[in-house]
Amino acid sequence: MDLSLQSAPYLHIGFAFLHIALGEGLSAWVYRRRYGRSPLVLYTAADSPHRRVSRRIAWAGLAWALALFVPALRPGYARSLLAPLGEFPPGLSWGLAAAGMLFMVTAQLRMGEAFRVGQDAAWAPAGLVTEGLHGLSRNPIYLGSMASLLGMSLWLPSLAVLGAWGVLAWQIDQLVGCEEAFLAGRFPEAWARYAGEVPRYVGWRGYRERGGRS
C-alpha cells in the first residue's frame, strides 16, 4: 500500500482531523461520561494569556494544514516554499504520527478528573498528577501532540510545512508556560519539587528517581 501523501491525500487529511478529534472531542466525551461535566473550559473562560495563545495556535495550525495539504490536492502549487525538501520514508513518518497521537491520548486519559482543556479558576483538585507519563514529562499531552504533528509534517517536508510546525511548537511552548505558571500558583511547594525532578518535555531523570513506577 502506498502511504505517500500524494497518492492518498484524503487518508492523510482524515488522520489530521483524527488528531483534533482525539485531542479534544474523544477525551471530552470520555471525561463527561466518567465525571458528568465537560473539561472544555477554554471556550467558556474569560479572556486571558492562555486563551490568546490558544487562538494563535489555531491560526498557526490552519497555516500548517494549508501548507501541507494544498500541494497534495493541487500539485501545481508544489513549488518554491511548498516544494518538498526531500523524501521521508512514509512508514517512519506515519509511525511517529501514530505513536505521538497514542502518547497524547494516553496522557489525557491518565490525568483522570484533573484533565482540562483551558484554565479553570474554579478547579480545586486534590493535587498534581505526577505519575505514569507525567513522571517522564511534565507535559506529555503536548509532547505527544508535537511529535504527532512532526510526523505528519514529514509526509511533505517543505520549508513552509516545517516552518509552520516550528511556529506551532513555539506557540505550544508558550501555552505550556501559561499552564505551568497556573499550576505553580495553585501548588507552589509541590510544583517546585515536581519541576525540579521532571523535565518540561523529555528526559528520564524523574522516571529513574521514582524507581521506574508507571
GINORNOR-V140072 format. One record per residue. N is the residue number from 1. SS is DSSP state (h for helix, s for strand, l for the rest). Layout:
n=N ss=SS
n=N ss=SS
This chain:
n=1 ss=l
n=2 ss=l
n=3 ss=l
n=4 ss=l
n=5 ss=l
n=6 ss=l
n=7 ss=l
n=8 ss=l
n=9 ss=h
n=10 ss=h
n=11 ss=h
n=12 ss=h
n=13 ss=h
n=14 ss=h
n=15 ss=h
n=16 ss=h
n=17 ss=h
n=18 ss=h
n=19 ss=h
n=20 ss=h
n=21 ss=h
n=22 ss=h
n=23 ss=h
n=24 ss=h
n=25 ss=h
n=26 ss=h
n=27 ss=h
n=28 ss=h
n=29 ss=h
n=30 ss=h
n=31 ss=h
n=32 ss=h
n=33 ss=h
n=34 ss=h
n=35 ss=h
n=36 ss=l
n=37 ss=l
n=38 ss=l
n=39 ss=l
n=40 ss=l
n=41 ss=h
n=42 ss=h
n=43 ss=h
n=44 ss=l
n=45 ss=l
n=46 ss=l
n=47 ss=l
n=48 ss=l
n=49 ss=h
n=50 ss=h
n=51 ss=h
n=52 ss=h
n=53 ss=h
n=54 ss=h
n=55 ss=h
n=56 ss=h
n=57 ss=h
n=58 ss=h
n=59 ss=h
n=60 ss=h
n=61 ss=h
n=62 ss=h
n=63 ss=h
n=64 ss=h
n=65 ss=h
n=66 ss=h
n=67 ss=h
n=68 ss=h
n=69 ss=h
n=70 ss=h
n=71 ss=h
n=72 ss=h
n=73 ss=h
n=74 ss=l
n=75 ss=h
n=76 ss=h
n=77 ss=h
n=78 ss=l
n=79 ss=l
n=80 ss=h
n=81 ss=h
n=82 ss=h
n=83 ss=l
n=84 ss=s
n=85 ss=l
n=86 ss=l
n=87 ss=l
n=88 ss=l
n=89 ss=l
n=90 ss=h
n=91 ss=h
n=92 ss=h
n=93 ss=h
n=94 ss=h
n=95 ss=h
n=96 ss=h
n=97 ss=h
n=98 ss=h
n=99 ss=h
n=100 ss=h
n=101 ss=h
n=102 ss=h
n=103 ss=h
n=104 ss=h
n=105 ss=h
n=106 ss=h
n=107 ss=h
n=108 ss=h
n=109 ss=h
n=110 ss=h
n=111 ss=l
n=112 ss=h
n=113 ss=h
n=114 ss=h
n=115 ss=l
n=116 ss=l
n=117 ss=l
n=118 ss=l
n=119 ss=l
n=120 ss=l
n=121 ss=l
n=122 ss=l
n=123 ss=l
n=124 ss=l
n=125 ss=l
n=126 ss=l
n=127 ss=l
n=128 ss=l
n=129 ss=l
n=130 ss=l
n=131 ss=l
n=132 ss=h
n=133 ss=h
n=134 ss=h
n=135 ss=h
n=136 ss=l
n=137 ss=l
n=138 ss=l
n=139 ss=l
n=140 ss=h
n=141 ss=h
n=142 ss=h
n=143 ss=h
n=144 ss=h
n=145 ss=h
n=146 ss=h
n=147 ss=h
n=148 ss=h
n=149 ss=h
n=150 ss=h
n=151 ss=h
n=152 ss=h
n=153 ss=h
n=154 ss=h
n=155 ss=h
n=156 ss=h
n=157 ss=l
n=158 ss=s
n=159 ss=h
n=160 ss=h
n=161 ss=h
n=162 ss=h
n=163 ss=h
n=164 ss=h
n=165 ss=h
n=166 ss=h
n=167 ss=h
n=168 ss=h
n=169 ss=h
n=170 ss=h
n=171 ss=h
n=172 ss=h
n=173 ss=h
n=174 ss=h
n=175 ss=h
n=176 ss=h
n=177 ss=h
n=178 ss=h
n=179 ss=h
n=180 ss=h
n=181 ss=h
n=182 ss=h
n=183 ss=h
n=184 ss=h
n=185 ss=h
n=186 ss=h
n=187 ss=l
n=188 ss=h
n=189 ss=h
n=190 ss=h
n=191 ss=h
n=192 ss=h
n=193 ss=h
n=194 ss=h
n=195 ss=h
n=196 ss=h
n=197 ss=h
n=198 ss=l
n=199 ss=l
n=200 ss=l
n=201 ss=l
n=202 ss=l
n=203 ss=l
n=204 ss=l
n=205 ss=h
n=206 ss=h
n=207 ss=h
n=208 ss=h
n=209 ss=h
n=210 ss=l
n=211 ss=l
n=212 ss=l
n=213 ss=l
n=214 ss=l
